[in-house]
Amino acid sequence: MTRPYTPAELMVAAAAREIQDDEVVFVGMRLPLLAFCLARSMHAPGAVGLFENGVVRDSPAQAFLVTMSDGPNVTGALWCTEMREVMGLMQAGRVTLGFIGGAQVDRFGNLNTTYVGPRGGALRLPGSGGGSDIASLARRHVVIMTHERRRFVERVDYVTSPGHGGGGDWRARTGLPGGGPSAVITTLGLFRFDPVSREMVLASAHPGVTVGEIRAQTGWPLSVAPDLGETAPPTEQELAMIRTFDPEGFWTGARR
């Protein structure tokens, strides 16, 4: 069935709905950038976006961005400072929500962006960047990534950015101040975390995707919420806004 939106556009809409009004959001690039712009324009007019390069904005950029340092992201910014300043805001507990991705994620939301495979012959990845800081210090964070069995593993090969560790009260026992991952948004569904075990639970399947298909792409026995729903697709207004910020479909694959 042909749908009027791409999987990435659905992910952007779902990510935007995680942003509440007046939140301080550590944005990043690609889909999270579009999600911030969408939320700020639709339902969260008081949200403020922090960028790793030191830019702080309370409004969407007025032109398409390939990188966070592009001119339109600087023009009209509240503050153009240094990386250490925005990281300091996160360390001070001021960041409400951060977005993060990874090469691997496991059942407790731990992320790997360091290496995949046995140490002797591992495929080296870019490393942490600001990912570990976001995962450790933001009050909560949302993971956005492609859903493939090789990426959704029972235990990540290396914990670059901590989720809920081994489950339960691991973060509290470890002394991490942030609340950990609250959601995982993928190309197949939306996931939450059980409040006690902290294990990932399928909360909604994207339109046209079955639970069986999601389980087939997950490397552990996936738990499913008893009130499993279908992820709400982007509305016409949301789609129009997403395409305003990404007119050529560079990030969303919606080539026009």
C-alpha positions in Angstrom: 0.0 0.0 0.0 1.4 3.4 -1.0 1.3 5.9 1.8 1.5 9.7 1.5 4.6 9.9 3.7 7.9 8.2 4.1 9.0 6.1 7.1 11.3 8.9 8.1 8.5 11.5 8.0 6.5 9.3 10.3 9.5 9.0 12.6 9.9 12.8 12.6 6.2 13.3 13.5 6.5 10.7 16.3 9.7 12.3 17.7 8.1 15.8 17.6 5.2 14.5 19.8 7.8 13.6 22.5 8.7 17.3 22.8 6.5 19.2 25.3 6.0 22.9 25.4 8.7 25.0 27.3 11.2 22.1 27.3 14.9 22.5 26.7 15.9 20.1 24.0 19.3 18.9 23.0 18.5 18.6 19.3 21.3 17.2 17.2 20.9 16.8 13.4 19.0 14.9 10.8 15.5 13.7 12.0 15.7 15.2 15.5 16.4 18.6 13.9 13.2 18.3 11.9 11.3 17.0 14.9 12.3 20.1 16.9 11.3 22.4 14.1 8.0 20.7 13.8 7.2 20.7 17.5 8.2 24.3 17.8 5.9 25.3 15.0 2.9 23.1 16.0 2.4 22.3 19.7 5.5 23.4 21.6 6.0 27.1 20.9 8.0 27.6 24.1 10.6 24.9 23.4 14.2 25.9 23.3 16.8 23.9 21.2 20.4 23.4 22.1 23.0 22.3 19.5 26.3 20.7 20.2 28.2 23.4 18.4 27.0 26.0 20.9 24.0 27.4 19.1 20.8 28.0 21.2 17.5 28.7 19.4 13.9 29.4 20.4 12.7 29.3 16.8 13.2 27.0 13.8 15.8 28.0 11.2 14.3 29.8 8.3 16.1 27.8 5.6 17.1 24.1 5.1 20.1 22.9 7.2 22.6 20.2 6.2 24.7 20.8 9.4 24.0 22.6 12.6 26.7 25.2 11.8 25.0 26.3 8.6 24.3 30.0 8.4 20.5 29.8 8.8 21.0 28.0 12.2 23.1 30.9 13.4 20.9 33.7 12.1 18.3 34.5 14.6 19.8 32.3 17.3 19.3 33.3 21.0 22.9 32.6 21.8 26.0 31.5 19.8 28.5 30.2 22.3 30.8 27.3 22.8 30.3 23.5 23.1 31.4 23.6 26.7 28.6 26.1 27.6 25.8 24.0 26.2 27.3 20.9 27.7 27.5 22.8 31.0 23.8 23.4 30.8 23.2 19.7 30.5 25.5 18.9 33.4 23.6 21.4 35.5 20.4 19.5 34.8 18.8 22.1 32.5 18.2 19.8 29.5 14.8 18.2 29.6 15.1 16.0 26.6 17.8 14.8 24.3 17.8 12.9 21.1 20.3 10.2 20.3 21.0 7.4 17.8 23.3 4.4 17.6 24.6 1.5 15.6 23.2 -1.0 18.2 20.6 -0.8 21.0 19.7 -3.5 23.5 16.6 -4.5 25.5 17.4 -1.9 28.2 18.1 0.9 25.8 21.9 0.9 26.1 23.5 2.3 22.9 26.7 1.4 21.0 28.5 3.7 18.7 32.1 2.5 19.5 32.7 -0.9 17.8 30.8 -3.9 16.5 32.2 -7.4 16.7 34.9 -9.1 18.8 37.6 -6.7 20.1 40.3 -8.3 18.0 38.5 -7.8 14.7 35.9 -5.3 15.5 34.4 -2.7 13.1 35.4 0.6 14.6 32.6 3.2 14.8 32.8 7.0 15.3 32.5 6.7 19.1 30.6 8.8 21.6 30.7 12.4 20.5 28.1 13.9 22.9 26.0 10.8 23.0 27.2 9.6 26.4 26.7 13.0 27.9 23.1 13.2 26.6 22.3 9.6 27.8 23.9 10.3 31.2 22.7 13.8 32.0 19.5 14.7 30.2 16.4 14.3 32.3 15.3 11.8 29.6 16.3 11.0 26.1 14.7 9.5 23.0 16.5 7.1 20.7 15.8 7.3 16.9 17.3 4.6 14.6 16.6 2.1 11.8 15.1 -1.1 13.0 17.2 -4.1 11.9 18.0 -7.4 13.8 21.7 -6.7 13.6 21.1 -3.4 15.4 18.5 -4.5 17.9 20.6 -7.0 20.0 20.1 -8.6 23.4 23.3 -7.0 24.6 25.3 -4.4 22.8 28.9 -5.2 22.0 30.0 -2.0 23.8 28.1 0.4 26.0 28.9 3.9 24.6 25.8 5.6 25.9 24.0 4.1 28.9 20.3 3.4 28.9 18.9 1.4 31.8 22.1 -0.7 32.2 21.0 -4.1 33.4 17.5 -3.0 34.1 15.6 -2.2 37.3 17.2 0.6 39.4 20.6 0.3 37.7 20.8 4.0 36.9 20.1 5.0 40.5 22.6 2.5 41.9 25.2 3.7 39.4 24.6 7.4 40.3 23.5 8.6 36.9 21.4 11.8 37.4 19.5 11.6 34.1 16.3 9.6 33.8 17.5 7.5 30.9 15.7 6.6 27.7 11.9 7.2 27.7 11.2 6.0 24.1 12.7 4.4 21.1 11.4 5.4 17.7 12.3 3.2 14.7 11.3 2.5 11.2 8.9 -0.1 12.4 7.4 1.0 15.7 7.5 3.1 18.9 8.8 1.6 22.1 8.6 2.6 25.8 10.2 1.1 28.9 8.6 -0.9 31.6 8.6 1.3 34.8 9.9 -1.6 37.0 12.1 -3.9 34.8 13.1 -1.0 32.5 13.0 -3.4 29.6 11.9 -2.1 26.2 8.2 -2.7 25.3 6.5 -2.3 22.0 3.9 0.5 22.5 2.7 0.9 18.9 3.4 -0.6 15.5 3.6 1.7 12.6 0.8 1.5 10.0 1.1 -1.6 7.9 3.7 -3.2 10.2 2.8 -6.4 12.2 4.1 -7.5 15.6 5.6 -10.5 13.9 7.6 -8.4 11.5 8.9 -6.3 14.4 9.8 -9.4 16.4 11.6 -10.9 13.4 13.9 -7.8 13.4 14.5 -7.8 17.2 17.3 -9.9 18.7 15.5 -10.8 22.0 12.0 -12.0 23.0 10.2 -8.7 22.6 7.6 -7.7 25.2 4.4 -6.1 23.8 2.2 -3.7 25.6 -1.3 -5.1 26.5 -2.8 -1.9 25.0 -0.7 -2.0 21.8 -1.8 0.6 19.4 -0.9 1.9 15.9 1.5 4.8 15.6 -0.5 7.9 14.5 0.7 8.8 11.0 1.7 12.4 10.3 -1.3 14.7 9.7 -1.5 16.8 6.6 -0.5 19.8 8.6 2.5 18.0 10.1 3.6 16.7 6.6 3.4 20.2 5.1 5.5 21.6 7.9 8.1 18.8 7.7 8.4 19.5 4.0 8.8 23.2 4.6 11.9 22.4 6.7 13.2 19.7 4.3 11.8 20.8 0.9 13.9 18.4 -1.1 13.5 15.4 1.2 17.2 15.3 1.9 16.7 13.9 5.4 13.4 12.2 5.0 13.8 10.5 1.6 10.7 12.2 0.3 12.3 13.3 -3.0 10.1 15.8 -4.8 
